[in-house]
Amino acid sequence: MNKNIEIKKELAHEWFVFLQSEIFKQFTSLEKSKNLKVNKKFVKNIWEKSNKVEGGGTYYILNNGNIFDKVGINQSTVSGRFKKEFRSKIPGAKKNGKYWASGISVVAHMKNPKMPALHFNTRFIVTSKEWFGGGMDATPSYKDLNEKNKIQENLKKICVQNNKSYVKYKRWCDKYFFLPHYNEPRGIGGIFFDYENKDWDMNFKFVRDLGLSFLNITKNIIIKKKLLKWNKNDKKKQLYKRGKYVDFNLLYDRGTKFGLNSGGNIEAILMSLPPNPKWK
């Protein structure tokens, strides 16, 4: 089924908006606690690019909650022209720099140090070429081999069901989320993919399935671990791990660089940064 590019854009945009609403509803439900008098709520922010004709986005942020120390759910759809010095780094943008991009990005930093930080994003980008990209990964400060295996099993299942190479995506994730100056991975990995452009319908289905899988994986982790006890040493270890998370996102993350070079909202781009990081 060969779709007009404008139809593809609209379908992708509408899916990312829908998925954002589903994640927001689930996280809001998980955050509620009957044992506390005050329940923290998400703050909704809507932004537009300065010229107001090249799109914008919506992001929800919650700080210092019962489950989440900080969580951001960002959806944006933007267009424009890349700066000349950035064009050669984006497929299909070298000639005139024109682009259109829509996607969703979620980063959840947990209150309980025995829960991993969770990151998920998927996107559809159009220049003179078009492709899907994204992935999911987890960054724990507390080792849990069983949890690691379950996350990978779920992601492998989604890949197999959509005729995607789990091995390729897992290796790509391990290579991408690596901190050279520490000579160690950021977390336990997951899957990462980019430049998927051979079959739009199949790729779009894969992106949708991965989004729904993120909902299930996150819910299962939180329900299982939300009542686990932790101490100051556990929290201290988590904050040092967050310092490395900051290092990666500011030094190496392509999504951060893409957002800054496409005129995105600064707060939405940097919502991934964890609270109270520490460095040794």
N, C-alpha and C positions, 0 to 999 in steps of 0.2 A: 504494500500500500504506500504509494508515493504521495506524501502530503506537501502541500504548499508550505513554505517556510513560515509564513505568518500564522498558519494554523498550528504548526509545531510550537511556535513561541507561546501562543495562547494556551495550548494544552499544558505545556511545561509550567508556565506561570501559575495557572489555576491549581495544578497539583501541589506546587510548593506552598501556595497560600493555604490550601486545605490541610496539608500535613502540619504546617505551623499551628493551625488551630487545634488539631488533634493532640499534638505534643503539649501545647499550652494547657488544654483541658486535663490531660493525664497528670502533668506535673503539678497543677493546682490541686488536684485531688490527692495526690501523694503527699503534698506539703501540709495539708490540713491535719491537725492533731486535736483530738477530743480532750486531751489532758492539759492543754494550755489555754489560757484565757485569751491570748493574743495570737492570731495567725497572720504571718506575713503574707502580703499579696504582691503579685507581679505589678510592675510599673510599665505601662504601655507607652511606647514612643513612636511617633510617625515622622518621617523625614523626607525631604525632596532635594534633588540636586539643585544647585543655585539658580539655574536657568528655568527650572520647573517644567521642562519639556522632555528631559532625559531620564525621567523616572525617579525612583526613590525606594523606600521600604518601610517596614514595620518591625520593631524588635521589642521583646518583653524581657525585663531584667528583674530578678529577685535577689536581694542580699540578706545575709544573716538570718536565714529561715530555720525551720526545724529539721528539714532534710538537707537542704541546699545551703552551703555557705555563700555560693554565688552561682546563678545559672542564667544564661542568656539564650533566647530563641530568636534568631534573626532571619527574616525573609526580605529579599530585595530583588528588584527588577530594574535594571539600568541600561542606558545606551550612551553612545557618544563616540569620541575619538581618543585613542591612547596618545600619550605624549610620544614624540618622535623617538626619544631614547629608550622607550619601553616596547615599541612596536615589534622589533625583531625577536623579542622573547615570546610572543604570542603567535601561534599558527594562524596564517591567513590575514594577519594585521599589518604586515610590513609595508604594503603598497600605500594604503591611505589611513590606516589606523582605526577604521570604523569597527564598532563592536556592539553587540547586544548581549546581555547576560542576565539570567535569572537563577536563583538558587535559595537554599536554606542552609543555615549553619547553627548548630547547637553545641554548647559547651556547658557541662555541669560539674561544678566543684562541690564535693559533698562535705557536710558538717562532720560526719563520722569518718575518721581516718581509715576505717576498715572497709569503706566503700571506695571503689576506684573513681577517679575523674573520668568522665565520658565525653567523647567528641564524635560528632556526626555531621557530615555535610554532603549535599548532592547539588549539582548545578547543570545547566544547559547553556552553552556559550555559542554565539554566532558571530563570525567575522566573514571573510570570504569562504570560510569553512564553518563547519558546525560539529559539535561533539558534546557528550556527557562526561562528567567526572564526579569524583566524590570518594566517600569511604566512611569507615567507622573504626575507632580505636579506643583503647582503655589505658589509663595510666594510674596504677595503684601505688600506694606507698606501703601496703601490707600484702605480703605474698599469699596467694590463694590459688593453688594449682588447679583445683576443681573448678573454680570460677573461670579461670583462664581457658580451660578446655571447653567449658560449656559455651563461652562466647565464640570461640573459634568453630565449634561444631555448628552453631546456629548460622554463622556467616558462611561456612562451607556449604551448608544445606541450601541457602539462598543462591549461591553461585552455581551449584550443580543443577538446581531447578531451572536456572536461566541460561544454561549452557555456557557459563563463564568459567575461566580458569582460576579456581581458588588458590592454587599454588602460586600462580603468577601474581595475583593481587596481594597475597600475604607477603611474598618476598618484596614486592613493591612497597608495601606499608612498612616493613622492617627497615628497608633501605631509606625510605623517605623520613620516617620519624626517628632519626638517629642524630645524636649530639656528638659531633666530631671532637669538640674540645674536652668532653668527658670520656670519649671513646665508649659510649654506652647508648642503648636505645632509650627513647623518652619513656616508654611504658612496655606493655606486653603485646603491643601490636593489634592487628585486626586485618582489615583489607583496605587497599587504596587503589584507585583506578583513574585513568584520565584518557582523553582523546578517543573515546568510544564513539565511532561514527559509521560503522558498516551497516547496521540494520536499526533504523530509528525506532521502530515499534518494539523490537525485542529489548533494546537498550532502555527505552522508556519504562517498560514493564519491570526490568531489573531494578531501575532506580526506585520505582514505586514499592516493589517488594522489600528492598533494603530499608526504606523508610518505615514500613510497618514492622519489620524485624527489629529495628532500633527501639520502637515503642515497647515491644515485648521483652527484649533483653534488659532494657532499663528498668521496667516495672518489676521484673523478677529479681534483679539485684537489690533494688531498694526494699522490697517487701521482705526478702530473706535477711537482710543485714541491718535494717533500721534500728533494731533494738539491741544490737551488739554493744557491749561495754567497751570503753576505751579510756586511756589516761593521758596525762600531759606529755609523756614521752612519745606516745603514738601520734599526738597532734604535732609535736615538734618535728618528728620524722616526715609527716605529711607536708609541713610548711617548707622544709628543705627540698622536698620533691617538687613543690610548686615553684621554687626558685628556678629549677631546671626547665620547668614548663614555660616560664616567662622567657628564658634564654632562647628556647626553640622558636617560640612564636614571633619574637622580635628579630632574631638573626636569620632564620631559615625558612619560615613558613611562607609558601607561595601565595596562599589565600590572603594573608595580611598584605603582601606586596601588591597583589592584584587589586584589592580594595582601595588601597591608598593611591594607586595609579589610575583608578577608574572613577575618581571623584566621590567615593563612598563616604558615609557618615563615620566620623572618627570614633565616636563612642560605640557604635555598632561593630566596627571593625575590631576594636580592642576589647570587646566584651569578653573575649576568651581568656583574658588575663586573670589569674586567680587572686583572691584576696590574701593579704598578709604573707607573701612569700618570704622565705629566708635564704640567705646564702652563707656558706661557711667562709 
